Amino acid sequence: MSSSTQPTMRPALRRWRALVVPVVAAVVVPVLVLSAAPSGAAADPDWSLSPDGSATEQPSTSPTPQPAQDTGYLPWQKALPGPARVVRERRLDARTLDVLISSPSVGRMLPVRLLLPRGWSKGARRTWPVLYLLHGGADDYTSWTRMTDISTYTADLDAIVVMPEAGRAGNYTDWYNGGRGGPPAWATFHTYEVRRLLEVGYRAGTRRAVAGLSMGAYGAVKYAARYPGMFRFAGAYSGILATRLPGIPEIVMNAQASEKQDPLALWGDPKRNKRVWAANDPLALAANLKGVSLYLSSGTNSFNGPLDPPGSPWHPAHLGEPISAYTAKALSKRLKGLGIPHTLHLYGNGTHTWPYWIREFKSSYPMIRKALGA
């Protein structure tokens, strides 16, 4: 990292790093969320397939999933040979549609949840803007609908809301894998395979916004910076937004190890593979965020705040907030130096939990609607 982007480590920061970073690296998965999905999600009995093997919708006005008609293709099975394609659909209710994608980039069958706008159909003459909502680590594509009122809250949004699977520790990255590349290539899955399949078959347009929490917060800003022009808005709620600041590589690699992943498979060694780390660092890519509407938020300490029930026990995961704030401040400083407008909301007390992420999403929602023109 150049001297122009590396913050000076004052004595207080050096002491903080010496005391806090080893503890955080040992006990905190900074992408942790409250309800973790099973590792390598189990076969889902609710997916259905037509007798001829083609994907079918299961129309329903009830939120109760339709029962499976056969064993068919299921999430996390090995991908089929050939290009990315939708192999199944599952209609949960009038608005919620899950699609199962055979992804050569990740090498698996991966689910994506859609919230569809009023009047949507595959045969519509028009297209719709798209809001991507990215989940945190140790969770899955169902988290936004499972933990929030996102379906009700966006009921009048004239846009398609897309919630893709991203793995428990995928980190929205095409993994380095010692220079070999190859699966899992999560960034390619999201920004090319999912995007193109939705544009070709589901009337998705080219006005896009992206937001996420924790690991997904990193993904949202990283995607907006890594793929200039793809997104008009990026919202980050409690995520690591600068991956090479002092202490952060150790935290990232420890988080990977905690999910039983090779810590070097993601971006390689922080010193030997500096270019790979820089290519995935929002701070290094900050100049590409020009023209993107940005909302960055985080608590600044790990203490209970106004949205925590009285007497809530403290959890080491809450240390993700000061870590997130540390990186958000660095990115904000860089954006200011580049003359790039953005909103930075550092709200003091508050834990690494859903009530704060929901509040911050709703605070940024007017910016999302404006960016989508919806």
N, C-alpha and C positions, 0 to 999 in steps of 0.2 A: 504494500500500500504506500502511495506517495506521501510525502510530508504534508501535502496540502489537504489530505483527507484523514490522516491519522491524528486523533485528538491527543494533545499533550497530557501525559499521565502525571498529574499533580501528586504530591505526597499522600494526600488523603485518599486518592483513587488507588495509589499503590498499596496502601494499607488495606483498603477495602478488598482489593483483588486477592491479597495474601490471605486474608481471613475468610472471605465469603466464597470465592470461586472454588476452592477445594471442596467446601461443604456442598455447594450447589452441584458441582460435577459429580459428587458422590451420591446425592439423594434426589436430585431433581431431573426429571425428564421434562425439558421446557415446553414440549409439545403436549404434555399431559392434559387430558380433560376428564371430567368426572365419570362418565359412563363409557368404559372401554369396550370395544367390540372384541369378540374372540379372535385370536390370532389366526390368519388365514381363514376368514369367515366360513362357517359351516354351510353345507348345501342348504339352500333355502327352499322349503317345500311349497312356497307360494308361486313359484314361476311356472307358467304353463306354456304348452307348445301345441300347435295344431297337428292333426294326424299326419299331414303331408310334410311336417318338419319346418314349416315357415312360421315366422313370428306372428302372433295374434294378439289383438287387444281383448281384454276381458272387461266389457263395459259393466259399470256398477255405479250406483249412487250411494253405496254404503262404503265406509272406510274399511270394512272387513275385507282382507285379501281374498282373491278367488283361489280355490284349492287347485293343486297341481293335477294335470290330466295324465302325465307320464313322467318318467325320470328325466328325459331331455337334457338340455344344457343347463348348468347351474353355475352360480358365481364361484370364481377362483379355480374352476377346472382349467386344464391346459387349453390354450387358444387353438383354434382350428388353423390349418395351413392356409396361406393366402392373405389377402388384404384385410384390414379392419372392416367389420360389418356387424350390424345388429342381428342377433340370432334369436332374441326373444323379447317379448313385451309383457308387462303385467300392469293392468289397470287397477289401482287401489281405490279410487273414487272418481267423481266426475272431473276432478282437476289433476289428480296425481297419477303420473305414468312412469313406471320404471322400465328402463330398457337395459338389456344385457348385451354387451359389446365384446366380440372376440377381438382381442388386441394383440397384434404381433409385437408391438412396442414393449408391452409388459409381459407378454407371453401367457396371459390368462384371460378368462372370461370375467369381465368387470362390469358391475352395475352402475347405472347413472339414474338419478331420480330427477324427474321433470315436474314442475308446477306449471300448468298450462293456462294461458289467459282466456278470457271470455271470447267466444267466437273462433277459437283455434280449431283447425283441422288440417290434416295432411294435404288436402286438396285445395286449401285456401289460395286465393290469387295474391295475397299480400304475404309479407314476412313480418316477424316480430323482433324487437330488440331482445337482448339476452343478458341476464344477470347470473353470473357464476358465483356460487357460494361454496367456499372451500372449508373442509372440516379440519379439525386439529388432529394431533397425533394420538395413537392408541384409541382411535375411534374409526368411524366409517361414514359412508355416504348418507346414512339415515339420520345423522346427528342433528342436523338443522330442523328436520320435521319432528324428530323425537323429543328434542329438548326445548323447542321454541314454538311460538304461535305463528311461524313464518307463513303458513298457508293462509291463515285468516288475515294476517297483516298485509299481505301482498295481493289480496283478493281482487282489488281494483287496479292492479298494476298491469298495464297493457304491454307485457313482456313475458318471455319464457324464463322461468327461474330454473337453473341447472345446478344440480348437486352431484358431482362425480365422485366415485371412489378414488382414494389416493393412497391407500395403504396405511398401516399403522405408523410406519416410519419412512414413507416414500420421499418426504421432503421436496415434493414438487420439482423433481430433478431427474434428468437423464443420467443415471449413475456412471461414474468413471470406470469402475471395475478394473483397476490396474492399467487403464489405457485401452482396454478391449471394448469398452462401451457395451452396447447390447442391453438386454433386459436386466432390471426394469428401467424403462425409459418413460417415466411418469410425465415429464413435460411434453414429450411428443404425443403421448396419449391424450392429454388435456387440450393442448393448443393446436393439434392437427387432427388426430383421429376423431375425438369427440366433436370438435368444432365442425369438421367437414361433414360428418354423418348427420349432425343436426341441421346443417345448412342444406344438405341434399335431400333429406327425407322428412324433416320435421319443421320446415318453414322458419328456421332461425335466420335472422338478419345479421348485418355487419356492425350494428351499433352495440357495443358490449361494455359491461361493467363487471368488476370482480371484487369480491370481499371475502375475508376469512378471519378465523380466530386462531391464535397460537401458531401451530405449524402452518395452518392455512393463511394466517396473516402474512407470514414470510412469503408463502406461495403467491399471494395476491400482488404484493409489491414487486417481487422478483419477476413474475410473468409480465407485469406492465412495463418493467424496465428492460427485460431481456428481449421482448418482442414489441418494439416501438410501433405505435399506431393500432395495436390490436385492441386495447382497452381505453375507454374514455374516462373511467373512474377506477381507482383502487382504494379499498378500505382495509386497514390492518388493525385488528383488535388484539393487543397483547402478544405480539410476535417478535421474534428476533429479526431485526431489519438491517443489521450490519454484522456479517459473519466472521470478520477478521479482526475485530477489536480485541485488545488484550483480554484473555480469559475465555472468549467466546468459542474458539475452535475446540477447546477442551470440553466445553459443555455440549456442543453439537455432537462430538464423537462419543461422549459418554451416553448421550441420549440414544444414539444408534446401538451402542453395545447393550444398553438396557433392554432393547427389543431383539436381542440375539442376532444383530447384524454386524458384519465386519465394519468397524469404524472407518477404515480406509477405503471401503468400496464406494462410498458416496462421492467424495471429491478428492480422494487421495490424501497424501500427507500435506499438512498446511504449509510446510516449508519447501519440500521438494516439488510440490504441485501447486505453486502459487497462482499460476495462470488459471487453473481449473477453479480454485477457490474464488479468485477475482471474478471469473465469468459467472459465478452464482451468488455474488455479493451485491445486494441492492445499493449499498453505499458506493461501490465502485461503478455501478451502472446508473447512478443518480441522474446524470445529464440526459439520459434517455426518457426521463419522466416529464420532460417539458411538454406541456399541453394536456397532461393527465390531471384530472381533479383528484386530489389526494386527501385522505382522512386517516391520521395516525393517532392511536390512543393506547394508553396503558396506565395502570396504577404505578405509583412510584415506590411503594414499599409492600411488604407482605402482610400488612395488618388488616384485620377485619374492617370493613367499611359499612356504609349505610345500607347496602343491599344484603349484607350477611345477617342471618337470624341471630338474635342475642345468644351468646354462649357457644357459637359455632367453634368447633375445635380447629386449631391451626394445623396446616398441612405443609410439608416441605415444598410441594408443588407451587405454593403461593410465592415462593422466591422467584418464580418466573416473572413476576411483575417488575421488581427493580431491574432485573436483567433486561427485560423488554424495554423499560424506560431508558436505560443506559444506551441501548442501540438506537431507539427512536430519537433521542436527543442528538446523537451523532449524525443520523440521516437528516434531521431537520436543519442542523447547522450547515451541512453540505448543500441542501436544497436552497437555503437562504443565500449562500455564497454564489449559487448558480442563478439566482433570481427566479426560482421556481415557486410559485404560490402553493401553499398547502395548509391544512388544518392540523395542528398538533394539540391533542387534548391529554394532558397528564393530570390525573385526577386524585393523586395522593393515596389515601387509604382505599383498599379494595383488593379482593382476592382473585386468584386465577380461576375464575368460575363463570358459569353461564350467565347469571344475572347481570354481570357487568358487560359481557360481550353482547347480550341482547340490548341493553341500554345504549351501548355505543353504536350498534348497528342502526337502531332507530334514530339516534342523533344524526347519523350520516345519511339517513334515507332520503331527505330532500336533495342532497347532492347526487345520489344515485339516480333518482327520478329525472333530475335535470340532465344528467349525462346521457341517459337513455332516451330523452325526449318523450318519456312515457308519462 
